[in-house]
């Protein structure tokens, strides 16, 4: 059960550039959260939004692969499905950045000596 899920995650990371970008960002943000000693609640919130973005990126990959399998030629409904899935990732990523800015704002200002 877990084996197939992990195979899907690893295969997606190998083939999907955007997923690797999100994964690298997740590692950097997590390291920054530890460096700035964010409270556990803030780290939990970061982990939640990271998981949301990466999960949606995996769903986006699945939808794109399925659409390509069903209809290799261009079709307006296929385009709509792919664009909507990509849009879901975009919305989650934008809100993840906003949440990150809110959580890191004060610690970064303090570290820079502005507070």
PyMOL commands that set and color helices and strands:
alter all, ss='L'
color gray80, all
select helices_A, chain A and resi 2-15+17-35+40-70+76-112
alter helices_A, ss='H'
color red, helices_A
deselect
rebuild
show_as cartoon
